[in-house]
Structures are given as structure tokens and as C-alpha cells.
Amino acid sequence: MTAKTRLLTSSKLYRHPNTVVALGDSRVAQIHADGAYRNKSANNHFGVGNALAGQRAILVQNLGWSGDRTDQALVRLQAAIDSGAYVLYIHLGVNDIAQAYPTATTSGITAWNNIKTMIDAGIANGMLPLVVLDPGANNFSAAQITQLIILNENIREYAEKVRMVLFDLAAAIYNPAATSTTAISILGAIDGVHEANLGGYLGGKAFAQVLTAIMPPRAHGVRGAFEVPSNSLINLLTNPMFTGGTTGTVGAGLTGQVGTSWIGSRAGGATATASVADASDGSGLKEQILACTFTALNDEVNVHQDVALANWSPGDILQASAEVVVDNASSNLAGVYLYLQANGTGNGFGAVTAMDGYCQGTGWGAGPTEGRKYLFETEKLIVPNYTTKSWVTAHVKAIGAGVGSATMRVRRFQVRKRLY
């Protein structure tokens, strides 16, 4: 065996500490809002928690499948091991209990035995299992709640014996004011099972603490005003730090000042006062401020910039990132999110989009009212093989869940042309 061969063999065994593979049911599939796995959703604690934790986790593969029980997810366990990820994230159990598999009185222990198989296999292959305590469903009967308790207690006690991490999602999203002894009450859920905007944030806030504890920080976004296309086609946006003046475009419904090279705009009847100022956190950064007023469901205010046509090509691998702050005391804000889109024609291709924190007001409801800071980062977006290019555009958007208001602050906005 040559030295080169030995190096390649040993490198295959290395699992990067920030990498994650997610194995589970529809609640794992819900990390993404689309089947192409390009659009990260706000109605799931994983993506929200990662944004709150500074994008520490690199999700290598989403192996969530709607409706799956633990025995069905076991079929994908080998794929999870083969993904090369270090953290094996497992969120399963609710469907075993809901489907009374294999019987109504053995579903909890059966789910546990299958999850234990996943945990043990992950550990044996050099992975760190991160297991979610299942919150169950609002429509669970008392008998089903008994099975849920059996499942979660087994997970809890096993976590005290082996090298694994436990995430107590239930503690984050259960209604602490609920008084029923025979019913579960999950806050901010779409259907009593899946997280909506509020549930995603409540769970995400707790999940961020877990990620911060088990993963080192990663470099994120632009760091200086010099990182512009005229110096290098790594960052493709001009004035990414909002330090280059205030001669940007103030669109209809907006007043005030927008950073040079940027455009402030709206959809629906929203209005906003725009300004550029020193960052409110004392970091010394500059920020684009948008004080938004919403008049109806899904009203939108955004700041955006188009990438110069000459600076991107089919086959490029693009990834957007931005630091976004929401001030305390927002009202009827569905959420804020990062949006990257490429568009063109030819060879059967059209628009492709990657988003982080994607949210809507319809059916998902309002998010929290407290202040928070996100570090958004989209999935990698591969520009299709267009014969005619139309645009690449990047937006940070604030979306209303009805009549209300919110102040959004945007910093360090980048579209990165990756090497790979």
C-alpha cells in the first residue's frame, strides 16, 4: 500500500464535527420546504436553531420521510452511516404510536428498540447520535400518551449510559399553562404535530443551545467592505457591509434611505421606513434598517440586490448568507428569511430558488414577539445550464401574518460563488 493510498483510506474515516445527517419522519422532511431540499423552512426547529446558533451545523443529507415509523426508517440507517456525517440526528416515534405498531400496548417499547438500534449503529461507526425526545401529538389518547412516556423514558435513561446527545423538544414546545392530565398541548403547531412559525422558533431557540454545546463555530459571511466583485468574484454583491453610502433605490411604499447598490421594496400594502445606521448591538457594523408596517396577511418588505450578469454563469455554485436581527415587540410578524434565485431560459430550465428561514403567514401563523438574531445561510444553489441568463437576485424579506409591525436589521449580506 502506497503512502497516498493510506492517506485516502484514513481520510474516509474522518467525520467533520459540524456535519449532520437527519433520519426521521415528516418532521425531519419538514426541515426543507421542498422535495429538492433547497429551501430551509422556518416551521422546524432544526433550521431555525441552526440560524440562531450561527450556522454551526452542516446538514449533509435529509433522510426524513413522511409517515414513517421507526422500523421503516431503519431501511435508511445504512445510508445515514454512509453519508460521512458525524452527528446522527434522529427524530422518530410519533407514527409508531399513532399507528399502534405493532400493537397499541407495545408501540412505545417497539419504537424504542428500533431507535436503540440506530443509536448503537451510529456509535459503532464513529458517529454522535443526537436524539429528539418525541413530543407526540395533540390528539393522542391517554393510552397513546402512556406509550409516548415509555418511549421517551427509555431514551432518557439510555442517554445516561452511552455517548449520545439528547434534545428535549417537548420541554420547548409544550404549553406550560396546560392543565389537562389526559391531553398533550403543543404550542405553535400547524396540525397538532408539525411545528408552525411559533413552534419552530420555540423549538429552535432550545435546539440552538444544543448545537452551540456540541459543535465548534464556523466562519460565516463577509467580514469587510473590500469583499466585492471588483476585487474577487467570491462575494458577488456590491456594498455587502452597507458602508458605501445611502444612494440605493427606495421603492414604492418605503421612505428614508437605502444602502447604495441596494433596493428596498414591498409586496402588498406594506409600508416601511428605511435607514442605514451603526448596528444596534455595538459591534461597529453598519446595518440596513427597515421599520415595517403590515396591512394584511403575507404583506412583504424586503431589501435586495441583483448580481451583475457578467459575474455569474451556468454551473456556478452559489450560496447566500446574511445576518438579520428582529427587534423586540414585533406584532403579527410571520418571520424573516433569506432568498436566492437564479433564472434563465434554454435546455428546459427555468427559475431555481434557495431559501433559509422560508415562512408564510397562511396557515403558519405569527412567530414570536421577542427580539432575536439569525445568521441565515442558504443551501448551495447550482445555476442550471441556461442558454440565456436572466438574473441572479438575493433578498432578505419580512412577512406579515396580518395587520402588524416589525423592525428588521440586515447586516453582512453576501452571495458567495463557491469553489465546490
C-alpha positions, 0 to 999 in steps of 0.5 A: 500500500502506497503512502497516498493510498493510506492517506485516502483510506484514513481520510474516509474515516474522518467525520467533520464535527459540524456535519449532520445527517437527519433520519426521521419522519415528516418532521425531519422532511419538514426541515426543507420546504421542498422535495429538492431540499433547497429551501430551509423552512422556518416551521422546524426547529432544526433550521431555525436553531441552526440560524440562531446558533450561527450556522454551526451545523452542516446538514449533509443529507435529509433522510426524513420521510413522511409517515414513517415509523421507526422500523421503516426508517431503519431501511435508511440507517445504512445510508445515514452511516454512509453519508460521512456525517458525524452527528446522527440526528434522529427524530422518530416515534410519533407514527409508531404510536399513532399507528399502534405498531405493532400493537397499541400496548407495545408501540412505545417499547417497539419504537424504542428498540428500533431507535436503540438500534440506530443509536448503537449503529451510529456509535459503532461507526464513529458517529454522535447520535443526537436524539429528539425526545418525541413530543407526540401529538395533540390528539393522542389518547391517554393510552397513546400518551402512556406509550409516548412516556415509555418511549421517551423514558427509555431514551432518557435513561439510555442517554445516561449510559452511552455517548449520545446527545439528547434534545428535549423538544417537548420541554420547548414546545409544550404549553406550560399553562396546560392543565389537562392530565389526559391531553398533550398541548403543543404550542405553535403547531400547524396540525397538532404535530408539525411545528408552525412559525411559533413552534419552530422558533420555540423549538429552535431557540432550545435546539440552538443551545444544543448545537452551540454545546456540541459543535465548534463555530464556523466562519460565516459571511463577509467580514469587510467592505473590500469583499466585492466583485471588483476585487474577487468574484467570491462575494458577488454583491456590491456594498455587502457591509452597507458602508458605501453610502445611502444612494440605493433605490427606495421603492414604492411604499418605503421612505428614508434611505437605502444602502447604495447598490441596494433596493428596498421594496414591498409586496402588498400594502406594506409600508416601511421606513428605511435607514442605514445606521451603526448596528444596534448591538455595538459591534461597529457594523453598519446595518440596513434598517427597515421599520415595517408596517403590515396591512394584511396577511403575507404583506412583504418588505424586503431589501435586495440586490441583483448580481451583475450578469457578467459575474455569474454563469451556468454551473456556478455554485452559489450560496447566500448568507446574511445576518438579520436581527428582529427587534423586540415587540414585533406584532403579527410578524410571520418571520424573516428569511433569506432568498436566492434565485437564479433564472434563465431560459434554454435546455428546459430550465427555468427559475431555481430558488434557495431559501433559509428561514422560508415562512408564510403567514397562511396557515403558519401563523405569527412567530414570536414577539421577542427580539432575536438574531439569525445568521441565515445561510442558504443551501448551495444553489447550482445555476442550471445550464441556461442558454440565456441568463436572466438574473441572479437576485438575493433578498432578505424579506419580512412577512406579515401574518396580518395587520402588524409591525416589525423592525428588521436589521440586515447586516453582512449580506453576501452571495458567495460563488463557491469553489465546490 
